[in-house]
Amino acid sequence: MLTTYRFDHPETDASKTLDARAYLYASLFGPVYVLVNGFPVLALLMVLISAVIFVAAFIGFGFVDWLLGSELITTFALIGVPIVALVAQGIAAIELIRIGYLRSGWREGY
């Protein structure tokens, strides 16, 4: 699920690795992490993706609370929904960064 990506620049021999630590930072900081990696346009796209994830998590929690109505399930949803939203944000941010590196001429997996 959390694939490690390695990129090499063909002209400068520089390398970048997107590993578990990158997923953690991407989950916590989302658009800022994409921006720090040097992709401002993709960071703007990540702002929209993060907003959609936030709205989906909010609606999802409300739906679970309304549909099931149990205090125990509501408590689990209160803990689980934000974790799922953070994981989704991390995966989306890493994929955008991956696309950014590939479009910038970096080679993947060498």
N, C-alpha and C positions, 0 to 999 in steps of 0.2 A: 504494500500500500504506500509506504513512504520510500520511494525509490531514490537512491543516491545517484546524482548526476555529476559527471566530471567533464569540464570543458577545457580545451586547449586553444590558444590563439596561434594561428599558423605562421604569423610573421614575427611575433615577439617571444614565443615560447612561454608565455605566461599561462598559468592554469588556475581554474576556479573549480571549487567543489561545493555542491549543494547537498548537504547531508542532514542528519537528524537535528543538528544545532540550527541549520538554516530553516528547517521546518518550524522549530520552536520560535525563532525570531519572526518568521513570516506570519505565524499564527498570532503572536502578540502585537505586532506592529503593522501588519498588512501593507497598506499603501506606502507608508514611510520606508519600510524595508525594500520595497520595489524601487522607490526613489533613490535610496542610498546605494543600490546596486547600479544606478546610472540609467534608469529608464523612466524619464518623467512622463512621457505620454502613456506608457503602460501603468504608471502610478495613478494617473487620472482614471484609467479604466478600472484599476483596482479599487478606487474609491466607490465607484458604482457597484462593483461586485460585492464589496463589503456592506454597502447599504442594503442590497438585495438579501444577503445572508442574514443581516440583522433583522430585517422585516420578516423574513421567513421564520427565523427563530422565535421572534415575538409572537407571530400568528400561530406557529406550531405549539408553543407553550400554552397559549390561550385555548387552542383547540383541544389539547390533551386535558387541560384543567376542566374545560366545559364538558367535554364528552365523558370523561371518566369520573371526575368529581371526588375522587378519593384523596384524603390528605396524604396518605403514603405515596401514592402515585404522583401527586402534585409535588411532593418533596423530591422524589427521584427525578421528575421532569425539570424541576428548578435547578438541579445540579447537572443533569445530563444534557439538556438543550444547549446551554452555553459552551460546554465542552465540545459538542458536535459542531457548533457554529465556529469555534476557534479552529478545529481541525479542518473544516471546509475552507476557511479563510487561508490557512497555511498552505493547503494543497493548491488553491487557486493562485496564490501569490508566487509559489515556486514554479508553477506552470507558466505564468506570465514572464517570470525572469528567464526561464528556459527558452521561451520563444524569443525574448529579447536578445539573449546571447547568440542564438542561432541566426537571427536576422542581422546581427552585427558581425557575422563572419567567423564566430568561434565554432570549433569542431567539437562534437559531442563524443565522449567515450574513447578518446585516443590516449 
